[in-house]
Amino acid sequence: MPAPITEEQTRLDRQALLDTAERLFYERGVQAVGMDEVREASGLPLKRIYRLFATKEDLVVAMLQRRDQQWRGNLAAHVERFPDPRERVLAVFDWLAEWFAEPGFRGCAWVNVHGELGSSSEAVLAEVRSHKQAFHDQITTWVHAAGGSVTEPVFLLAEGAIVTAGITGDPTPARHARTAVAMLL
C-alpha cells in the first residue's frame, strides 16, 4: 500500500500543476492544450491531477485566481514605490510597458481565456470579471489618491494598451496611454 500523500506534497503538487498549466495555457491557449500534455509536462499522474482539480475548467479558474494575485501584487509593489500619488498612476503604465516587453508576452491571460471559454463557462466568466473588477478597483484607489475623478478613462486606457500590445507585440501602447493619462490628471 502506498504511503498517504501529505498536505505538503499536495501543496507542492498543486503548485507544480498550476505552474505548468499557466505556462502552457498562456503560451498556446486552453483549448489547444490537452490534459495529457499537462500531465506529461507536470510529471503528475492524471489521476493525481483530477484529485487536485476535478475538471479542466477548475484548473483554469484556479490558475487565473493565482495569476490575479501575483499580477496585481506585482503591479501594486511597483506602483507603491512612488510617494507622489500622481506618479503612482503614471507608474501603472511604466509597469505595463515593462510587462509588454517581457519575452513570451501574449497579452492579457483573462482576455485570452475569456475569448476561448467565456461564453461557455460561467466559472471562467466569473473569474475574468472578478479580475477586471479588482484591477479597476486598484486604478480607482490610485486615481482618487491623486485627486482625480477620471478612473474610467484611466482604466480603459490601461485595458486598451494591454489588448493592443498583446495583438501587436509592441510595448509602445503603454507609453501612448501614459501620455494620455498625464494629460487627464
N, CA and C of each residue as an Amber inpcrd file, in Angstrom:
protein
   555
   0.8400000  -1.1840000   0.0000000   0.0000000   0.0000000   0.0000000
   0.8860000   1.2490000   0.0000000   0.6260000   2.2020000  -0.9290000
   1.4530000   3.4180000  -0.9670000   1.2140000   4.2850000   0.2670000
   2.2410000   5.0380000   0.5990000   2.1400000   5.9510000   1.7420000
   1.1220000   7.0440000   1.4170000   0.3930000   7.5020000   2.4410000
  -0.5650000   8.5910000   2.2000000   0.1630000   9.8640000   1.7600000
  -0.5180000  10.6400000   0.9540000   0.0580000  11.8880000   0.4620000
  -0.1160000  12.9630000   1.5290000   0.9700000  13.6200000   1.8750000
   0.9440000  14.6420000   2.9230000   0.3520000  15.9450000   2.3980000
  -0.0230000  16.8090000   3.3200000  -0.5190000  18.1380000   2.9370000
   0.5520000  18.9210000   2.1920000   1.8010000  18.7700000   2.6370000
   2.9080000  19.4630000   1.9760000   3.0740000  18.9600000   0.5400000
   2.9710000  17.6470000   0.3440000   3.0920000  17.1070000  -1.0060000
   1.9280000  17.5730000  -1.8760000   0.7510000  17.6450000  -1.2980000
  -0.4090000  18.1460000  -2.0380000  -0.1840000  19.5910000  -2.4440000
   0.3420000  20.4070000  -1.5340000   0.6320000  21.8120000  -1.8400000
   1.6580000  21.9150000  -2.9640000   2.7200000  21.1210000  -2.8860000
   3.7680000  21.1470000  -3.9080000   3.2430000  20.6660000  -5.2630000
   2.4410000  19.5970000  -5.2510000   1.8600000  19.0920000  -6.5000000
   0.9260000  20.1230000  -7.1170000   0.1260000  20.7570000  -6.2730000
  -0.8140000  21.7700000  -6.7590000  -0.0520000  22.9390000  -7.3810000
   0.9940000  23.3800000  -6.7160000   1.8080000  24.4900000  -7.2240000
   2.4580000  24.1070000  -8.5540000   3.0320000  22.9190000  -8.6320000
   3.6750000  22.4670000  -9.8730000   2.6550000  22.3650000 -11.0020000
   1.4780000  21.8730000 -10.6860000   0.4300000  21.7450000 -11.6910000
  -0.0280000  23.1170000 -12.1840000  -0.2240000  24.0510000 -11.2560000
  -0.6290000  25.3980000 -11.6490000   0.4650000  26.1030000 -12.4540000
   1.7210000  25.8980000 -12.0800000   2.8310000  26.4700000 -12.8470000
   2.8020000  25.9490000 -14.2800000   2.6440000  24.6530000 -14.4110000
   2.6200000  24.0250000 -15.7300000   1.4270000  24.4910000 -16.5450000
   0.2450000  24.4530000 -15.9350000  -0.9690000  24.8670000 -16.6410000
  -0.8710000  26.3220000 -17.0790000  -0.3970000  27.1840000 -16.2050000
  -0.2940000  28.5990000 -16.5610000   0.6420000  28.7930000 -17.7480000
   1.7790000  28.1480000 -17.7180000   2.7340000  28.2860000 -18.8160000
   2.1340000  27.7800000 -20.1300000   1.5770000  26.5960000 -20.1060000
   1.0280000  26.0130000 -21.3360000  -0.1980000  26.7730000 -21.8380000
  -1.1260000  27.0840000 -20.9380000  -2.3500000  27.7740000 -21.3500000
  -2.0420000  29.1780000 -21.8690000  -1.0940000  29.8700000 -21.2250000
  -0.7540000  31.2240000 -21.6590000  -0.0100000  31.1930000 -23.0000000
   0.8850000  30.2290000 -23.1610000   1.6620000  30.1380000 -24.4060000
   0.7940000  29.7460000 -25.6010000  -0.1260000  28.7910000 -25.3950000
  -0.8050000  28.1840000 -26.5380000  -2.3150000  28.2520000 -26.5000000
  -2.8940000  28.5750000 -25.3460000  -4.3420000  28.6200000 -25.2330000
  -4.8710000  27.3820000 -24.5220000  -5.9830000  27.5580000 -23.8530000
  -6.5640000  26.4770000 -23.0510000  -7.0330000  25.3270000 -23.9420000
  -7.7340000  25.6460000 -24.9930000  -8.3050000  24.5970000 -25.8250000
  -7.2510000  23.8350000 -26.6290000  -6.1200000  24.4520000 -26.8860000
  -5.0580000  23.7970000 -27.6560000  -4.2440000  22.8230000 -26.8100000
  -4.3910000  22.9050000 -25.4890000  -3.5910000  22.0800000 -24.5850000
  -4.4940000  21.0400000 -23.9320000  -4.2100000  19.7870000 -24.1990000
  -4.9750000  18.7040000 -23.5830000  -4.4350000  18.3420000 -22.2130000
  -5.2470000  17.6490000 -21.4530000  -4.8390000  17.2620000 -20.1040000
  -3.6940000  16.2540000 -20.1300000  -3.5770000  15.4560000 -21.1790000
  -2.4260000  14.5560000 -21.2820000  -1.1280000  15.3450000 -21.4030000
  -1.1760000  16.4690000 -22.1080000   0.0040000  17.3160000 -22.2280000
   0.3350000  17.9640000 -20.8780000  -0.6940000  18.3760000 -20.1510000
  -0.4840000  18.9360000 -18.8050000   0.1400000  17.8690000 -17.9100000
  -0.3680000  16.6400000 -18.0160000   0.1640000  15.5270000 -17.2250000
   1.6430000  15.3150000 -17.5420000   1.9490000  15.2390000 -18.8350000
   3.3320000  14.9840000 -19.2380000   4.2580000  16.1020000 -18.7820000
   3.8560000  17.3410000 -18.9720000   4.7110000  18.4800000 -18.6280000
   4.8590000  18.6560000 -17.1170000   3.8250000  18.3100000 -16.3610000
   3.8880000  18.4720000 -14.9030000   4.5570000  17.2920000 -14.2210000
   4.5620000  16.1380000 -14.8910000   5.1200000  14.9330000 -14.2770000
   4.1860000  14.2800000 -13.2810000   2.9560000  14.7660000 -13.1970000
   1.9870000  14.1970000 -12.2630000   1.0750000  13.2070000 -12.9840000
   0.7100000  12.1280000 -12.3260000  -0.2390000  11.1960000 -12.9430000
  -1.5980000  11.8750000 -13.1410000  -2.2870000  11.4820000 -14.1870000
  -3.5930000  12.0640000 -14.4890000  -4.5640000  11.9020000 -13.3180000
  -4.4950000  10.7490000 -12.6570000  -5.3660000  10.5030000 -11.5010000
  -5.1040000  11.5480000 -10.4030000  -3.8420000  11.8730000 -10.1850000
  -3.4700000  12.8800000  -9.1730000  -3.9740000  14.2670000  -9.5930000
  -3.8280000  14.5810000 -10.8680000  -4.2970000  15.8730000 -11.3700000
  -5.7900000  16.0290000 -11.1060000  -6.5470000  14.9920000 -11.4170000
  -8.0010000  15.0840000 -11.2400000  -8.4250000  15.0060000  -9.7750000
  -7.5470000  14.5600000  -8.9100000  -7.8310000  14.6660000  -7.4690000
  -7.6440000  16.1080000  -6.9990000  -6.6780000  16.7880000  -7.6210000
  -6.4270000  18.1830000  -7.2610000  -7.4690000  19.1110000  -7.8880000
  -7.8490000  18.8320000  -9.1250000  -8.8350000  19.6380000  -9.8570000
  -9.7340000  18.6710000 -10.6150000 -10.9930000  18.6370000 -10.2460000
 -11.9200000  17.6530000 -10.8040000 -12.1210000  17.8140000 -12.3070000
 -11.9650000  19.0500000 -12.8030000 -12.1650000  19.2970000 -14.2310000
 -11.0900000  20.2490000 -14.7440000 -10.9360000  20.2880000 -16.0330000
 -10.0130000  21.2340000 -16.6500000 -10.4690000  22.6560000 -16.3440000
 -11.7720000  22.8750000 -16.3480000 -12.3140000  24.1910000 -16.0170000
 -11.8850000  24.6180000 -14.6140000 -11.9120000  23.6990000 -13.6480000
 -11.4660000  24.0110000 -12.2870000  -9.9950000  24.4170000 -12.2750000
  -9.1890000  23.7300000 -13.0730000  -7.7680000  24.0490000 -13.1780000
  -7.5770000  25.4430000 -13.7760000  -8.3250000  25.7690000 -14.8110000
  -8.2310000  27.0790000 -15.4510000  -8.5990000  28.1870000 -14.4640000
  -9.6860000  27.9990000 -13.7410000 -10.1300000  29.0100000 -12.7690000
  -9.0760000  29.1920000 -11.6790000  -8.5460000  28.1100000 -11.1500000
  -7.5190000  28.2070000 -10.0980000  -6.2650000  28.8970000 -10.6270000
  -5.9000000  28.6000000 -11.8690000  -4.7410000  29.2360000 -12.4820000
  -4.9700000  30.7380000 -12.6120000  -6.1570000  31.1270000 -13.0550000
  -6.4690000  32.5560000 -13.1890000  -6.4900000  33.2490000 -11.8270000
  -7.0270000  32.5880000 -10.8140000  -7.0610000  33.1800000  -9.4690000
  -5.6550000  33.4220000  -8.9420000  -4.7890000  32.4350000  -9.1090000
  -3.4170000  32.5910000  -8.6280000  -2.6820000  33.6620000  -9.4310000
  -2.8900000  33.6630000 -10.7410000  -2.2440000  34.6700000 -11.5920000
  -2.7210000  36.0720000 -11.2090000  -3.9920000  36.2090000 -10.8780000
  -4.5330000  37.5010000 -10.4560000  -3.7810000  38.0180000  -9.2340000
  -3.6220000  37.1730000  -8.2360000  -2.9250000  37.5980000  -7.0180000
  -1.4950000  38.0340000  -7.3260000  -0.8090000  37.2550000  -8.1490000
   0.5780000  37.5820000  -8.4830000   0.6600000  38.8420000  -9.3380000
  -0.2010000  38.9200000 -10.3510000  -0.1550000  40.0330000 -11.2940000
  -0.4590000  41.3490000 -10.5900000  -1.5730000  41.3800000  -9.8590000
  -1.9490000  42.6280000  -9.1760000  -0.9920000  42.9320000  -8.0270000
  -0.4500000  41.9070000  -7.3970000   0.5400000  42.1210000  -6.3430000
   1.8180000  42.7420000  -6.8840000   2.2870000  42.2410000  -8.0250000
   3.4860000  42.8120000  -8.6570000   3.2350000  44.2500000  -9.1020000
   2.0610000  44.5020000  -9.6520000   1.7120000  45.8700000 -10.0630000
   1.7130000  46.7980000  -8.8510000   1.0430000  46.3990000  -7.7930000
   0.9630000  47.2360000  -6.5900000   2.3500000  47.4880000  -5.9970000
   3.1870000  46.4650000  -5.9560000   4.5410000  46.6350000  -5.4090000
   5.3150000  47.6760000  -6.2140000   5.1510000  47.6580000  -7.5240000
   5.8370000  48.6380000  -8.3700000   5.2710000  50.0380000  -8.1330000
   3.9710000  50.1680000  -8.2080000   3.3100000  51.4760000  -8.1290000
   3.5450000  52.1280000  -6.7680000   3.4720000  51.3570000  -5.7290000
   3.5260000  51.9310000  -4.3800000   4.9340000  52.3070000  -3.9430000
   5.9070000  52.0950000  -4.7970000   7.2630000  52.5910000  -4.5100000
   7.3360000  54.0980000  -4.6620000   6.3650000  54.6750000  -5.3660000
   6.3730000  56.1010000  -5.6500000   5.5600000  56.8450000  -4.6010000
   6.1520000  57.8240000  -3.9310000   5.4110000  58.5270000  -2.8790000
   4.3400000  59.4780000  -3.4270000   4.5690000  60.0340000  -4.6030000
   3.6370000  61.0030000  -5.1700000   2.4470000  60.2800000  -5.8040000
   1.2120000  60.6110000  -5.3880000   0.0280000  59.9190000  -5.9210000
  -0.1200000  60.0090000  -7.4410000   0.2090000  61.1480000  -8.0160000
   0.1230000  61.2850000  -9.4780000   1.1120000  60.3520000 -10.1550000
   2.3170000  60.2960000  -9.6120000   3.3490000  59.4110000 -10.1790000
   2.9470000  57.9390000 -10.0440000   2.1940000  57.6240000  -9.0050000
   1.7130000  56.2460000  -8.8560000   0.8090000  55.8610000 -10.0210000
  -0.0850000  56.7530000 -10.3870000  -0.9830000  56.4630000 -11.5040000
  -0.1740000  56.2710000 -12.7820000   0.7680000  57.1470000 -13.0150000
   1.5990000  57.0350000 -14.2170000   2.4850000  55.7890000 -14.1790000
   2.8850000  55.3860000 -12.9740000   3.7290000  54.1920000 -12.8270000
   3.0110000  52.9190000 -13.2780000   1.6890000  52.9240000 -13.2420000
   0.9240000  51.7770000 -13.7570000   1.3490000  51.5070000 -15.1980000
   1.4760000  52.5650000 -15.9740000   1.7790000  52.4270000 -17.3990000
   3.2440000  52.0920000 -17.6440000   4.1140000  52.5260000 -16.7360000
   5.5130000  52.1270000 -16.8270000   5.6400000  50.6220000 -16.5660000
   4.9000000  50.1550000 -15.5610000   4.9030000  48.7180000 -15.2490000
   4.3370000  47.9150000 -16.4130000   3.2480000  48.4210000 -16.9940000
   2.6670000  47.7230000 -18.1460000   3.6790000  47.6360000 -19.2880000
   4.3970000  48.7180000 -19.5530000   5.3920000  48.7130000 -20.6370000
   6.4660000  47.6580000 -20.3870000   6.9050000  47.5370000 -19.1410000
   7.8940000  46.5030000 -18.7990000   7.3150000  45.1090000 -19.0270000
   6.0690000  44.9090000 -18.6130000   5.4130000  43.6150000 -18.7980000
   5.2770000  43.2930000 -20.2890000   4.8580000  44.2770000 -21.0710000
   4.6750000  44.0710000 -22.5100000   5.9850000  43.6670000 -23.1990000
   7.1030000  44.1390000 -22.6720000   8.4070000  43.8710000 -23.2870000
   9.0080000  42.5330000 -22.8520000   8.3770000  41.8470000 -21.9090000
   8.8990000  40.5630000 -21.4440000   8.8260000  39.5140000 -22.5560000
   9.8400000  38.6490000 -22.6270000   9.7700000  37.5550000 -23.6070000
   8.5360000  36.6880000 -23.3220000   7.8530000  36.3030000 -24.3630000
   6.6910000  35.4390000 -24.2040000   5.3950000  36.1630000 -23.8900000
   5.4190000  37.5000000 -23.8470000   4.1940000  38.2490000 -23.5780000
   3.1650000  37.9380000 -24.6600000   1.9620000  37.5230000 -24.2230000
   0.8870000  37.1900000 -25.1490000  -0.4000000  37.9150000 -24.7790000
  -0.2880000  39.0590000 -24.1840000  -1.4740000  39.8170000 -23.8330000
  -2.0420000  39.4050000 -22.4950000  -3.2690000  39.7730000 -22.2850000
  -3.9660000  39.5460000 -21.0210000  -4.4700000  38.1110000 -20.9440000
  -4.0200000  37.3720000 -19.9490000  -4.4470000  35.9810000 -19.7850000
  -5.9600000  35.8860000 -19.6330000  -6.5680000  36.8640000 -18.9650000
  -8.0140000  36.8240000 -18.7250000  -8.7860000  37.0860000 -20.0060000
  -8.3280000  38.0290000 -20.8000000  -8.9720000  38.2920000 -22.0900000
  -8.8080000  37.0740000 -22.9960000  -7.6180000  36.4870000 -22.9930000
  -7.3710000  35.3170000 -23.8260000  -8.2880000  34.1610000 -23.4480000
  -8.3720000  33.8670000 -22.1590000  -9.2160000  32.7540000 -21.7030000
 -10.6880000  33.0860000 -21.9240000 -11.0570000  34.3370000 -21.7110000
 -12.4420000  34.7360000 -21.9650000 -12.7980000  34.4960000 -23.4250000
 -11.8940000  34.8310000 -24.3250000 -12.1300000  34.6140000 -25.7460000
 -12.3440000  33.1470000 -26.0790000 -11.6740000  32.2790000 -25.3470000
 -11.8130000  30.8450000 -25.5910000 -13.0130000  30.2290000 -24.8760000
 -13.2370000  30.6200000 -23.6230000 -14.1960000  29.8970000 -22.7860000
 -15.2870000  30.7470000 -22.1510000 -15.1790000  32.0680000 -22.2700000
 -16.0860000  32.9560000 -21.5470000 -17.5550000  32.7560000 -21.8520000
 -17.8700000  32.3710000 -23.0700000 -19.2800000  32.1880000 -23.4130000
 -19.8000000  30.8110000 -23.0340000 -18.8960000  29.8950000 -22.6910000
 -19.3330000  28.5340000 -22.3760000 -19.0720000  28.1210000 -20.9320000
 -18.4240000  28.9700000 -20.1630000 -18.0790000  28.6170000 -18.7840000
 -18.4170000  29.7690000 -17.8450000 -19.4370000  29.5740000 -17.0540000
 -19.8150000  30.5940000 -16.0630000 -18.6930000  30.8180000 -15.0490000
 -17.9970000  29.7520000 -14.6840000 -16.9200000  29.8750000 -13.6930000
 -15.7670000  30.7150000 -14.2420000 -15.4100000  30.4900000 -15.4970000
 -14.3420000  31.2730000 -16.1230000 -14.7900000  32.7210000 -16.2640000
 -16.0050000  32.9310000 -16.7470000 -16.5250000  34.2850000 -16.9030000
 -16.5140000  35.0310000 -15.5630000 -16.9170000  34.3660000 -14.5060000
 -16.9220000  34.9910000 -13.1790000 -15.5140000  35.3660000 -12.7440000
 -14.5470000  34.5140000 -13.0120000 -13.1640000  34.8030000 -12.6220000
 -12.5920000  35.9490000 -13.4360000 -12.8930000  35.9910000 -14.7240000
 -12.4290000  37.0950000 -15.5670000 -13.0230000  38.4070000 -15.0640000
 -14.3090000  38.4050000 -14.7980000 -14.9570000  39.6210000 -14.2920000
 -14.3910000  40.0290000 -12.9420000 -14.1080000  39.0730000 -12.0870000
 -13.5280000  39.3670000 -10.7760000 -12.1630000  40.0370000 -10.9230000
 -11.3350000  39.5090000 -11.8070000 -10.0120000  40.1120000 -12.0310000
 -10.1410000  41.5320000 -12.5610000 -10.9960000  41.7160000 -13.5610000
 -11.1380000  43.0440000 -14.1560000 -11.6860000  44.0440000 -13.1300000
 -12.6040000  43.6030000 -12.2790000 -13.1290000  44.4940000 -11.2410000
 -12.0450000  44.8400000 -10.2240000 -11.2450000  43.8550000  -9.8420000
 -10.1680000  44.1030000  -8.8790000  -9.1210000  45.0650000  -9.4610000
  -8.8010000  44.9120000 -10.7370000  -7.8690000  45.8330000 -11.3910000
  -8.4820000  47.2300000 -11.4580000  -9.7450000  47.3080000 -11.7870000
 -10.4660000  48.5860000 -11.8140000 -10.4080000  49.2430000 -10.4360000
 -10.6190000  48.4510000  -9.3890000 -10.5800000  48.9760000  -8.0210000
  -9.1990000  49.5190000  -7.6710000  -8.1410000  48.8260000  -8.1220000
  -6.7810000  49.3320000  -7.8830000  -6.5940000  50.6870000  -8.5590000
  -6.9890000  50.7740000  -9.8170000  -6.8690000  52.0270000 -10.5610000
  -7.6500000  53.1310000  -9.8520000  -8.8640000  52.8120000  -9.4180000
  -9.7140000  53.7830000  -8.7270000  -9.0090000  54.3330000  -7.4920000
  -8.4350000  53.4630000  -6.7040000  -7.7310000  53.8840000  -5.4830000
  -6.6130000  54.8560000  -5.8120000  -5.8060000  54.5260000  -6.8120000
  -4.6600000  55.3770000  -7.1570000  -5.1020000  56.6930000  -7.7950000
  -6.1170000  56.6590000  -8.6390000  -6.6030000  57.8910000  -9.2740000
  -7.2070000  58.8200000  -8.2230000  -8.0210000  58.2810000  -7.3240000
  -8.6320000  59.1210000  -6.2820000  -7.5760000  59.7070000  -5.3480000
  -6.5490000  58.9280000  -5.0330000  -5.4680000  59.4430000  -4.1750000
  -4.7390000  60.5940000  -4.8470000  -4.7390000  60.5990000  -6.1840000
  -4.0970000  61.6830000  -6.9340000  -5.0330000  62.8720000  -7.1100000
  -6.2170000  62.7930000  -6.5000000  -7.1690000  63.8890000  -6.5890000
  -7.9680000  63.8930000  -7.8770000  -7.9170000  62.8120000  -8.5930000
  -8.6060000  62.7500000  -9.8770000  -9.9620000  62.0760000  -9.7870000
 -10.7540000  62.3150000 -10.8080000 -12.0580000  61.6590000 -10.9230000
 -12.1780000  61.0130000 -12.2940000 -11.0460000  60.6330000 -12.8570000
 -11.0160000  60.1030000 -14.2210000 -10.7180000  58.5990000 -14.2410000
 -11.2750000  57.8950000 -13.2780000 -10.9990000  56.4650000 -13.1710000
 -11.3230000  55.7170000 -14.4610000 -12.5030000  55.9430000 -15.0110000
 -12.9090000  55.1630000 -16.1880000 -11.9620000  55.3630000 -17.3660000
 -11.6190000  56.6010000 -17.7330000 -10.6690000  56.7470000 -18.8480000
  -9.3050000  56.1040000 -18.5610000  -8.8220000  56.2310000 -17.3340000
  -7.5250000  55.6450000 -16.9930000  -7.6000000  54.1190000 -17.1060000
  -8.6500000  53.5420000 -16.5620000  -8.8380000  52.0900000 -16.6420000
  -8.9290000  51.6400000 -18.1000000  -9.7170000  52.3510000 -18.8850000
  -9.8850000  51.9640000 -20.2860000  -8.5890000  52.1370000 -21.0850000
  -7.8080000  53.1520000 -20.7580000  -6.5120000  53.3090000 -21.4230000
  -5.5700000  52.1590000 -21.0540000  -5.6020000  51.7390000 -19.7990000
  -4.7710000  50.5950000 -19.3880000  -5.2190000  49.3330000 -20.1120000
  -6.5130000  49.0650000 -20.0880000  -7.0370000  47.8620000 -20.7510000
  -6.7590000  47.8990000 -22.2520000  -6.9600000  49.0510000 -22.8630000
  -6.6920000  49.1790000 -24.2950000  -5.2320000  48.9570000 -24.6310000
  -4.3580000  49.4640000 -23.7820000  -2.9240000  49.2630000 -24.0020000
  -2.5730000  47.7800000 -23.8940000  -3.1630000  47.1010000 -22.9200000
  -2.8870000  45.6710000 -22.7390000  -3.3250000  44.8820000 -23.9690000
  -4.5360000  45.1280000 -24.4270000  -5.0550000  44.3900000 -25.5830000
  -4.2430000  44.7180000 -26.8390000  -3.9640000  45.9970000 -27.0500000
  -3.2240000  46.3950000 -28.2390000  -1.8120000  45.8080000 -28.2380000
  -1.1410000  45.8700000 -27.1080000   0.2120000  45.2960000 -27.0190000
   0.1730000  43.7880000 -27.2220000  -0.8610000  43.1390000 -26.7110000
  -0.9890000  41.6980000 -26.9020000  -1.1440000  41.3230000 -28.3620000
  -1.8400000  42.1550000 -29.1040000  -2.0680000  41.8820000 -30.5320000
  -0.8440000  42.2430000 -31.3660000  -0.2590000  43.4050000 -31.0740000
   0.8470000  43.8880000 -31.9050000   2.2110000  43.3480000 -31.4820000
   2.3410000  42.9510000 -30.2130000   3.6360000  42.5340000 -29.7080000
   4.5750000  43.7010000 -29.4620000   4.0290000  44.8980000 -29.3860000
   4.8040000  46.1310000 -29.2490000   4.4460000  46.7950000 -27.9150000
   5.4250000  47.1490000 -27.0910000   5.1300000  47.7910000 -25.8080000
   4.7320000  49.2650000 -25.9110000   4.8160000  49.8460000 -27.1020000
   4.5400000  51.2740000 -27.2940000   3.1650000  51.7190000 -26.7760000
   2.1040000  50.9270000 -26.8880000   0.8060000  51.4100000 -26.3980000
   0.8180000  51.8580000 -24.9300000   1.6790000  51.2870000 -24.1130000
   1.7560000  51.7210000 -22.7130000   2.2630000  53.1550000 -22.6180000
   3.2330000  53.5010000 -23.4380000   3.7600000  54.8740000 -23.4250000
   2.7130000  55.8680000 -23.9240000   1.9940000  55.4880000 -24.9850000
   0.9380000  56.3720000 -25.5010000  -0.1640000  56.5610000 -24.4590000
  -0.5470000  55.4820000 -23.8020000  -1.5860000  55.5800000 -22.7750000
  -1.0880000  56.4210000 -21.6100000   0.1690000  56.2720000 -21.2360000
   0.7470000  57.0710000 -20.1420000   0.6600000  58.5550000 -20.4760000
   0.9870000  58.9270000 -21.7000000   0.9230000  60.3240000 -22.1270000
  -0.5010000  60.8520000 -22.0220000  -1.4590000  60.0680000 -22.4510000
  -2.8700000  60.4790000 -22.3720000  -3.3040000  60.6250000 -20.9190000
  -2.9060000  59.6960000 -20.0540000  -3.2700000  59.7720000 -18.6380000
  -2.6490000  60.9880000 -17.9850000  -1.4060000  61.3080000 -18.3230000
  -0.7650000  62.5050000 -17.7610000  -1.5710000  63.7510000 -18.0920000
  -2.1200000  63.8170000 -19.3000000  -2.9550000  64.9630000 -19.6690000
  -4.2830000  64.9510000 -18.8980000  -4.8390000  63.7870000 -18.6800000
  -6.1110000  63.6760000 -17.9400000  -5.9530000  64.0960000 -16.4800000
  -4.8080000  63.7670000 -15.9070000  -4.5830000  64.0860000 -14.4920000
  -4.2540000  65.5490000 -14.3140000
